[in-house]
Amino acid sequence: MVLSDTHSPRRWQRCPAAVVEHLEAADLILHAGDVCTVDVLEHLSNWAPVHAVLGNNDLSEVAEWGAPETLELDLGGLRVGMIHDSGPATGRVARMRRRFPTADLVVFGHSHIPLDQTEHGLRIFNPGSPTDRRRQPHGTLGLLDIREGGLVTARLVPLP
């Protein structure tokens, strides 16, 4: 499961029921920053292991919890890079390729705009925000199906 921009406590006073439904099936949770307070990460870890990166609104306690500015993971052979702010849309894929040269997938947040794009052998994925949709029609989260060293599916899920 992939989340970003939960913005606790302003937007995430408690875990939304629609998010809990997906947490119950999660084997792993990736959070692409702007958690804001560490209690969200601690709450999420009740369902599955959590990997998170720092967002521009995160308190120092999120870094103390263990969230770095960027993260590189090997998820059963799938190489994943994580960062909060991937910069402007123009040149994003090339910039993420330079930042994570061996990644198969880069997960990011910041814009609150869900995105799933593949270009030049790199897939970039922004789950949007489950709690702060801004100008989007729905809050969103992401689901990844990773098997046998590959990404089988990546899905953006609109929330009620």
C-alpha positions as CSV (number, residue, x, y, z in Angstrom):
1,M,0.0,0.0,0.0
2,V,1.2,3.5,-0.8
3,L,0.3,6.7,1.0
4,S,1.4,10.3,0.9
5,D,0.5,13.7,2.3
6,T,-1.7,12.5,5.2
7,H,-1.0,15.8,7.0
8,S,-1.7,14.9,10.6
9,P,-3.4,16.3,12.7
10,R,-4.8,19.0,10.4
11,R,-6.2,16.5,7.8
12,W,-5.7,13.1,9.5
13,Q,-7.3,13.2,12.9
14,R,-7.7,9.4,12.7
15,C,-7.2,6.8,10.0
16,P,-10.2,7.0,7.6
17,A,-12.3,3.9,7.4
18,A,-11.7,3.6,3.6
19,V,-8.0,3.5,4.3
20,V,-8.3,0.9,7.0
21,E,-10.0,-1.5,4.5
22,H,-6.9,-1.5,2.4
23,L,-4.5,-1.6,5.4
24,E,-6.0,-4.9,6.4
25,A,-4.7,-6.5,3.2
26,A,-1.3,-4.7,3.2
27,D,2.0,-6.6,3.5
28,L,4.0,-3.4,3.4
29,I,3.2,0.3,3.6
30,L,5.2,3.0,1.8
31,H,4.6,6.6,2.9
32,A,6.0,9.3,0.6
33,G,6.1,12.1,3.2
34,D,4.1,14.8,4.8
35,V,3.0,12.5,7.5
36,C,3.6,15.6,9.8
37,T,3.5,13.7,13.1
38,V,5.0,10.3,14.0
39,D,1.7,8.9,15.5
40,V,0.5,8.2,11.9
41,L,3.5,6.0,11.2
42,E,3.1,4.2,14.5
43,H,-0.5,3.6,13.8
44,L,0.2,2.3,10.3
45,S,2.8,-0.1,11.7
46,N,0.0,-1.9,13.5
47,W,-0.9,-3.4,10.1
48,A,2.4,-3.9,8.3
49,P,6.0,-2.7,8.2
50,V,6.2,0.9,7.2
51,H,8.9,2.7,5.1
52,A,8.6,6.5,4.9
53,V,10.5,9.5,3.6
54,L,10.5,13.0,5.0
55,G,8.2,15.6,3.6
56,N,8.6,19.4,3.7
57,N,5.9,19.6,6.5
58,D,7.2,16.7,8.7
59,L,8.3,17.5,12.3
60,S,11.7,16.4,13.5
61,E,10.1,13.5,15.3
62,V,9.4,11.9,11.9
63,A,13.2,11.9,11.1
64,E,13.9,10.6,14.6
65,W,11.5,7.7,13.8
66,G,13.8,6.8,11.0
67,A,12.4,8.6,7.9
68,P,15.2,9.8,5.6
69,E,14.9,12.4,2.8
70,T,15.2,9.6,0.2
71,L,15.1,5.9,0.4
72,E,16.0,3.0,-1.9
73,L,14.5,-0.4,-1.3
74,D,14.7,-3.8,-2.8
75,L,11.3,-5.3,-2.6
76,G,11.8,-8.9,-3.7
77,G,13.9,-7.9,-6.7
78,L,11.9,-4.7,-7.5
79,R,14.1,-1.7,-7.0
80,V,12.1,1.2,-5.5
81,G,13.2,4.8,-4.9
82,M,11.3,7.1,-2.6
83,I,11.3,10.8,-2.3
84,H,8.7,13.4,-1.2
85,D,9.1,16.2,-3.8
86,S,10.1,15.1,-7.3
87,G,10.1,18.7,-8.6
88,P,8.2,20.2,-11.5
89,A,6.3,17.9,-13.9
90,T,8.5,19.0,-16.8
91,G,11.6,16.7,-16.9
92,R,10.4,14.7,-13.9
93,V,11.1,11.2,-15.3
94,A,14.6,12.1,-16.4
95,R,15.3,13.8,-13.0
96,M,14.1,10.7,-11.1
97,R,16.2,8.5,-13.3
98,R,19.3,10.6,-12.5
99,R,18.4,10.6,-8.7
100,F,17.6,6.8,-8.6
101,P,19.7,5.3,-11.5
102,T,18.9,1.7,-10.8
103,A,15.2,2.0,-9.8
104,D,12.4,0.3,-11.5
105,L,9.8,2.4,-9.7
106,V,10.0,5.8,-7.9
107,V,7.3,6.6,-5.4
108,F,6.8,10.3,-4.5
109,G,4.2,12.7,-3.1
110,H,4.0,16.4,-2.4
111,S,1.6,17.6,-5.2
112,H,-1.4,15.6,-3.9
113,I,-2.0,14.8,-7.6
114,P,-2.2,11.0,-8.2
115,L,0.0,9.9,-11.1
116,D,1.1,6.6,-12.6
117,Q,3.5,7.2,-15.5
118,T,6.0,5.0,-17.3
119,E,8.7,6.5,-19.6
120,H,12.1,5.3,-20.7
121,G,11.9,2.1,-18.5
122,L,11.1,4.0,-15.3
123,R,7.7,4.0,-13.6
124,I,6.9,6.9,-11.4
125,F,4.0,6.7,-8.9
126,N,2.3,9.4,-6.8
127,P,-0.6,8.0,-4.7
128,G,-2.0,11.5,-4.1
129,S,-3.5,12.1,-0.6
130,P,-6.2,10.2,1.2
131,T,-7.1,13.2,3.3
132,D,-6.2,16.4,1.5
133,R,-7.5,16.1,-2.1
134,R,-7.0,19.8,-2.9
135,R,-8.3,20.2,-6.4
136,Q,-8.7,16.5,-7.1
137,P,-12.2,14.9,-7.2
138,H,-11.4,12.3,-4.5
139,G,-8.8,11.5,-1.9
140,T,-6.6,8.6,-3.2
141,L,-4.1,6.0,-2.2
142,G,-2.0,3.5,-4.2
143,L,-1.9,-0.3,-4.3
144,L,1.1,-2.2,-5.7
145,D,1.1,-5.9,-6.5
146,I,4.7,-7.0,-6.4
147,R,5.6,-10.6,-7.2
148,E,8.6,-12.5,-8.3
149,G,10.8,-9.4,-8.5
150,G,8.4,-7.4,-10.6
151,L,5.6,-5.0,-10.4
152,V,2.5,-6.9,-11.6
153,T,0.1,-3.9,-11.1
154,A,0.0,-0.4,-9.7
155,R,-3.4,1.0,-9.0
156,L,-4.6,4.4,-7.9
157,V,-7.7,4.0,-5.7
158,P,-10.2,6.8,-5.3
159,L,-11.6,7.0,-1.8
160,P,-15.2,8.0,-0.8
